[in-house]
Amino acid sequence: MSPKIVLFLFACIVVVVLAKDSKSKKLQIGIKKRVDNCTVKSKRGDLLHMHYTGTLEDGTEFDSSIPRGQPLTFTLGSGQVIKGWDQGLMGMCEGEKRKLVIPSELGYGASGAPPKIPGDATLIFNVELIKIERRDDL
């Protein structure tokens, strides 16, 4: 085999590996339940009340608000939650359900959140927006 062909094949492999790696680092947002006649969508600064279940890629559940019966409340876009949530929950309607697949860089990174979340873990969240409180509503 000529050196040019070997070099070409090597370059193709590198491109495929890099493309696969960069693809896996994107936030993925899936809408599981839409809301008809949505007039208010979540935006930065809103106080959100969310139910959620978080799992690892292998299906291991690491946290859920549902058994506690108390939604998580936080201000969207303020850094109170992981970046994947601040980004993935924008534009949601009350009653809407989404599935977020969050790469490590938008989650807990290389350090993880021991003991339940290992380093470099992709996180999967099934979320439901229960209530939006606007700043002018507070």
Backbone as a ProteinNet text record, in pm:
[ID]
protein_1_A
[PRIMARY]
MSPKIVLFLFACIVVVVLAKDSKSKKLQIGIKKRVDNCTVKSKRGDLLHMHYTGTLEDGTEFDSSIPRGQPLTFTLGSGQVIKGWDQGLMGMCEGEKRKLVIPSELGYGASGAPPKIPGDATLIFNVELIKIERRDDL
[TERTIARY]
85.8	0	90.5	53.4	138.1	124.1	227.3	222	108.5	74.8	-34.1	-168.1	-190.2	-315.2	-321.4	-210.7	-205.3	-234.5	-172.9	-194.4	-340.8	-398	-537.6	-630.1	-607.3	-690.2	-678.2	-556.5	-534.6	-611.6	-605.9	-677	-827.5	-881	-1023.7	-1064	-981.4	-1009.7	-1010.2	-913.2	-906.4	-1031.4	-1073.3	-1192.7	-1315.8	-1331.6	-1446.4	-1444.7	-1330.3	-1318.5	-1349.2	-1293.8	-1318.6	-1465.5	-1525.2	-1665.8	-1754.6	-1724.6	-1802.7	-1787.4	-1663.8	-1637.1	-1707.9	-1704	-1767.1	-1919	-1972.6	-2117.3	-2169.4	-2095.7	-2141.5	-2136.8	-2075.2	-2061.9	-2169.2	-2272.9	-2381.2	-2497.1	-2559.5	-2682.4	-2792.5	-2864.7	-2976.4	-3105.9	-3203.5	-3331.3	-3442.6	-3515.9	-3629.7	-3756.8	-3857	-3985.1	-4072.8	-4109.5	-4188.3	-4337.5	-4371.8	-4512.4	-4520.7	-4592.7	-4614.7	-4740	-4748.3	-4863.4	-4933.6	-5064.3	-5143.4	-5164.9	-5170.7	-5200.6	-5106.5	-4979.5	-4879.8	-4858.7	-4886.7	-4871.2	-4747.4	-4696.8	-4579	-4472.8	-4356	-4243.1	-4132	-4061.6	-3955.8	-3844.1	-3789.3	-3677.5	-3585.8	-3468.6	-3369.5	-3433.3	-3408.5	-3461.9	-3591.1	-3657.2	-3780.5	-3748.7	-3838.1	-3829.9	-3908.5	-3838.9	-3902.5	-3922.7	-4033.5	-4063.6	-4064.6	-3966.7	-3945.2	-3950.6	-4017.4	-3999.9	-3900.2	-3817.5	-3712.9	-3673.1	-3619.2	-3550.5	-3422.3	-3309.5	-3179	-3121.4	-3071.5	-3008.5	-2875.6	-2792.9	-2670.5	-2705.2	-2609.9	-2635.4	-2674.9	-2628.2	-2662.3	-2799.1	-2869.1	-3002.1	-3005.3	-2890.2	-2885.2	-2939.7	-3044.3	-3102.9	-3016.1	-2982	-2901.6	-2979.4	-3092.1	-3172.4	-3308.2	-3408	-3541.5	-3617	-3690.1	-3774.4	-3908.5	-3945.2	-4079.6	-4108.6	-4020.1	-4050.6	-4061.4	-3991.5	-3997.7	-4129.1	-4194.8	-4320.7	-4305.1	-4183.3	-4154.7	-4071.7	-4124.6	-4045.2	-3922.2	-3819.4	-3701.8	-3735.7	-3700.3	-3725.9	-3593.2	-3575.1	-3450.9	-3475.9	-3381.8	-3390.9	-3315.6	-3385.2	-3327.2	-3220.4	-3107.2	-3000.5	-2911.5	-2925.8	-2848.7	-2732.2	-2713.9	-2604.7	-2637.7	-2763.3	-2802.4	-2808	-2817.4	-2820.9	-2710.5	-2691	-2587.7	-2619.7	-2517.4	-2532.4	-2630	-2630.9	-2722.1	-2867.7	-2898.8	-3034.9	-3060.4	-2968	-2986.8	-3011.1	-2946.3	-2964.6	-3087.4	-3104.3	-3206.2	-3348.6	-3366	-3500.6	-3555.2	-3478.2	-3525.7	-3641.9	-3739.8	-3850.4	-3950.8	-3954.8	-4050.6	-4182.6	-4288.9	-4422.4	-4458.5	-4542.5	-4593	-4663.2	-4630.6	-4689.9	-4610.7	-4513.5	-4431.3	-4334	-4305.5	-4207	-4097.8	-3973.2	-3858.7	-3764	-3687.4	-3576.1	-3449	-3359.4	-3231.8	-3119.9	-3036.1	-2913.9	-2801	-2734.8	-2639.5	-2497.8	-2411.7	-2272.3	-2202.1	-2098	-2023.6	-1985.6	-1946.7	-1900.7	-2011	-2137.4	-2250.1	-2314.7	-2248.9	-2297.9	-2198.4	-2138.4	-2045.1	-1899	-1872.2	-1735	-1654.5	-1524.5	-1432	-1439.3	-1475.8	-1479.4	-1605.5	-1713.8	-1839.1	-1900.4	-1990.4	-2052.7	-2061.6	-1945.4	-1941	-2038.2	-2088.8	-2055.2	-2145.1	-2251.1	-2348.7	-2316.8	-2245.4	-2218.1	-2067.6	-2020.9	-1876.6	-1829.5	-1699.1	-1641.2	-1671.3	-1681.5	-1705	-1835.5	-1933.8	-2060.1	-2155.6	-2216.3	-2329.3	-2451.9	-2533.2	-2649.9	-2777.6	-2876.9	-3005.9	-3111.4	-3184.8	-3289.4	-3423.4	-3523.5	-3661.9	-3719.8	-3765.7	-3809	-3951.6	-4020.8	-4154.1	-4159	-4196.9	-4210.1	-4347.6	-4349.3	-4473.5	-4527.4	-4437.2	-4482.6	-4371.2	-4409.2	-4317.9	-4363.2	-4269.2	-4297	-4206.3	-4267.2	-4192.4	-4150.9	-4038.6	-3991.9	-4100.9	-4174.8	-4279.5	-4399.8	-4403.9	-4510	-4473.4	-4344.6	-4299	-4328.4
-116.9	0	123.3	220.8	339.6	427.8	504.5	594.5	696.7	738.4	835.1	775	648.3	582.1	562.9	523.1	504.4	637.5	744.7	876.5	920	894.3	928.9	851.9	721.9	640.8	689.1	722.9	773	904	992.9	1120.8	1097.5	1002.4	971	922	837.4	785.4	899.3	989	1102.7	1189.6	1215.6	1297.9	1231.9	1102	1030.2	1034.7	1011.1	1012.7	1152.3	1255.5	1391.6	1430.2	1391.4	1423.1	1353.8	1230.3	1156.5	1220.7	1259.4	1318.9	1453.2	1537.5	1668.9	1656.6	1558.8	1538	1500.3	1420.3	1372.1	1480.4	1594.4	1698.4	1806.1	1779.8	1876.3	1843.2	1947.4	1930.9	1883	1779	1728.8	1752.5	1812.2	1844.4	1774.8	1689.6	1621.6	1664.1	1704.6	1743.2	1618.4	1582.1	1461.1	1489.5	1611.6	1650.9	1799.6	1833.2	1973.9	2025.2	2157.5	2221.2	2306.3	2284.8	2365.9	2504.5	2604.7	2742	2792.8	2769.6	2817.5	2967	3045.5	3190.5	3242.7	3165.9	3208.1	3100.4	3138	3045.5	3090.2	2992.3	3023.2	3103.8	3197.6	3278.7	3308.4	3360.5	3395.5	3485.5	3451.4	3530.4	3476.9	3384	3324.9	3229.2	3223.5	3124.4	3002.9	2891.1	2769.9	2669	2597.2	2485.4	2361.2	2272.2	2157.4	2025.6	1928.3	1789.4	1727.3	1638.2	1578.4	1440.8	1362.2	1237.6	1235.9	1216.5	1214.3	1074.7	1033	901.5	914.4	813.5	800.9	729.7	722.1	657.8	511.7	443.9	302.2	283.2	394.8	386.5	399.7	407.2	420.6	556.7	555.4	680.6	736.3	865.4	926.9	1028.5	1076.2	1171	1189.3	1222.7	1251.9	1334.2	1433.4	1513.9	1446	1352.5	1293.9	1219.7	1131.7	1065.2	1162.6	1275.4	1375.9	1454.3	1452.6	1524.1	1675.1	1722	1865.3	1903.2	1985.8	2026.7	2108.6	2103	2186.8	2326.4	2428.3	2567	2639.9	2711.4	2784.1	2893	2985.9	3094.8	3054.2	3052.2	3009.8	3108.6	3054.7	3136.5	3204.2	3168.3	3235	3150.3	3029.5	2943.8	2864.1	2860.5	2781.9	2632.8	2598.3	2459.2	2439.3	2316.8	2290.7	2363.8	2390.5	2465.7	2399	2266.1	2194.5	2224.2	2247.7	2287.2	2432	2521.3	2662.9	2680.7	2599.8	2608.2	2529.4	2409.6	2317.3	2345.4	2435.4	2464.1	2597.9	2666.7	2793	2764.3	2852.5	2841.7	2733.1	2686.8	2583.1	2643.9	2565.6	2605.8	2526.7	2585	2510.9	2385.1	2271.8	2144.4	2069.3	2135.2	2070.2	1972.3	1865.1	1765.9	1755.5	1748.4	1733.9	1627	1573.9	1484.9	1559	1580.1	1646.1	1543.8	1538.5	1457.6	1558.7	1560.6	1666.2	1610.6	1662.7	1617	1663.6	1594.8	1621.8	1768.9	1832.5	1971.7	2066.6	2028.2	2111.3	2055.6	1952.3	1890.4	1912.4	1802.2	1809.8	1793.7	1782.9	1781.6	1660.1	1677.9	1568.2	1522.9	1612.8	1575.7	1499.6	1517	1449.2	1506.7	1431.1	1466.4	1338.3	1294.6	1168.4	1167.7	1052.4	921.6	877.1	947.6	897	928.8	1040.3	1080.7	1078.3	984.8	976.4	1091.9	1111.5	1213.3	1185.2	1291.1	1284.1	1213.5	1215.5	1144.7	1228.4	1165	1223.1	1199.4	1303	1294.9	1300.7	1223.7	1222.1	1264.3	1369.3	1418.5	1417.8	1360.2	1375	1480.7	1591.8	1706.3	1746.3	1805	1861.5	1997.6	2098.3	2233.3	2246.7	2259.9	2268.1	2411.2	2508.9	2646.2	2743.1	2855.6	2966.8	3086.2	3145.1	3271.8	3376.8	3479.1	3590.6	3685.9	3753.9	3853.4	3954.3	4001.6	4098.5	4036.3	3900.3	3830.4	3810.5	3824.5	3795.3	3909.2
0	0	0	-80.1	-92.4	31.5	62.1	177.7	166.9	44.8	28	70.5	36.2	73.3	224.7	284	429.2	499.7	452.6	510.7	494	377.7	352.3	448.2	463.4	552.8	697.4	738.4	873.2	893.6	795.5	803.9	814	739.2	744.6	884	942.5	1076.4	1178.1	1169.2	1261.2	1247.7	1126.6	1103.3	1164.5	1146.1	1201.6	1353.8	1413.1	1559.4	1613.4	1552.9	1599.1	1580.1	1469.8	1445	1548.3	1579.7	1677.7	1815.5	1850.3	1980.4	1995.1	1893.3	1904.2	1904.6	1834.9	1831.2	1969.8	2042.3	2171.7	2279.2	2251.7	2352.8	2341.8	2265.5	2248.1	2339.6	2390.4	2466.7	2372.4	2413.4	2333.9	2411.5	2342.8	2405.5	2328.1	2396.7	2335.5	2406.7	2331.1	2391.3	2399.4	2521.9	2546.1	2556.2	2599.7	2608.1	2578.7	2472.1	2436.4	2507.1	2517.5	2579.7	2475	2458	2365	2424.6	2339.2	2380.1	2489.5	2473.8	2570.1	2547.1	2649.1	2635.8	2708.3	2805.6	2882.3	2871.3	2819.8	2809.4	2903.3	2959.4	3055.1	2989.7	3067.4	3021	3139.1	3106.2	3208.3	3314.1	3440.1	3550.5	3609.2	3537.8	3590.8	3705	3802.8	3908.9	3860.5	3839.1	3788	3899.7	3890.1	3980.4	3891	3910.7	3821.6	3896.9	3837.1	3880	3783.3	3833.5	3749.7	3801.7	3709.3	3743.5	3663.1	3732.6	3667.1	3666	3548.4	3535.5	3462.8	3480.3	3402.4	3271.8	3180.8	3051.2	3064.2	3170.8	3189.9	3255.8	3282.2	3341.5	3492.3	3557.6	3703	3745.1	3827	3876.1	3988.2	3978.8	4084.7	4166.8	4115.8	4193.6	4127.7	4210.7	4159.1	4262.4	4215.2	4304.2	4328.9	4245.3	4249.6	4380.5	4429.4	4556.9	4674.7	4664.6	4771.2	4766.1	4649.2	4634.3	4634.3	4617.5	4621.7	4500	4409.8	4293.4	4336.6	4254.9	4275.1	4226.1	4303	4266.8	4253.2	4141.7	4116.3	4013.2	4004.7	3906.9	3781.1	3668.9	3541.4	3493.7	3452.2	3395.4	3497.7	3624.1	3728.8	3780.3	3724.6	3770.3	3895.5	3936.1	4054.2	4023.8	3895.4	3851.9	3747.8	3702.5	3602	3471.2	3393.4	3267.9	3172.1	3168.8	3081.1	3112.1	3239.9	3276.8	3239.2	3272.2	3238.5	3088.6	3006.7	2861.4	2814.8	2867.2	2816.8	2861.5	2959.1	3009.8	2960.7	2877.4	2819.3	2723.8	2723.6	2628.2	2658.9	2783.4	2823	2867.6	2856.4	2901.2	3026.8	3110.4	3226.1	3177	3238.9	3199.6	3093.5	3032	2929	2993.9	2921	2965.2	2860.3	2906.1	2817.1	2868.2	2774.2	2807.2	2766	2862.3	2836.5	2844.7	2742.4	2746	2753.8	2869	2900.9	2902.9	2815.2	2816.9	2944.7	2979.8	3101.9	3117	3005.8	3010.6	3056.4	3038.2	3081	3207.4	3264.8	3387.7	3500.2	3547	3659.9	3619.4	3488.6	3439.2	3481.9	3479	3508.6	3653.7	3743.8	3886	3923.6	3847.4	3880.1	4006.8	4066.4	4194.8	4277.3	4330.5	4404	4522	4560.9	4506.2	4390.8	4362.2	4265.6	4119.9	4094.7	3956.4	3932.5	3849.6	3822.5	3733.6	3730.7	3643.9	3497.6	3419.7	3274.8	3238.4	3327.4	3302.2	3218.3	3119.1	3047.3	3134	3151.1	3238.3	3155.2	3197.1	3129.6	3231.7	3198.2	3287	3215.1	3280.6	3238.1	3330.7	3272.5	3351.3	3314.5	3411.4	3388.7	3456	3378.9	3433.7	3497.4	3629.2	3705.2	3706.9	3728.7	3744.5	3706.6	3645.4	3616.8	3697.8	3772.6	3840.8	3778.4	3720.8	3660.5	3770.6	3749	3847.2	3881.8	3781.9	3809.1	3878.8	3883.3	3957.7	4103.7	4135.4	4272.9	4366.8
[MASK]
++++++++++++++++++++++++++++++++++++++++++++++++++++++++++++++++++++++++++++++++++++++++++++++++++++++++++++++++++++++++++++++++++++++++++

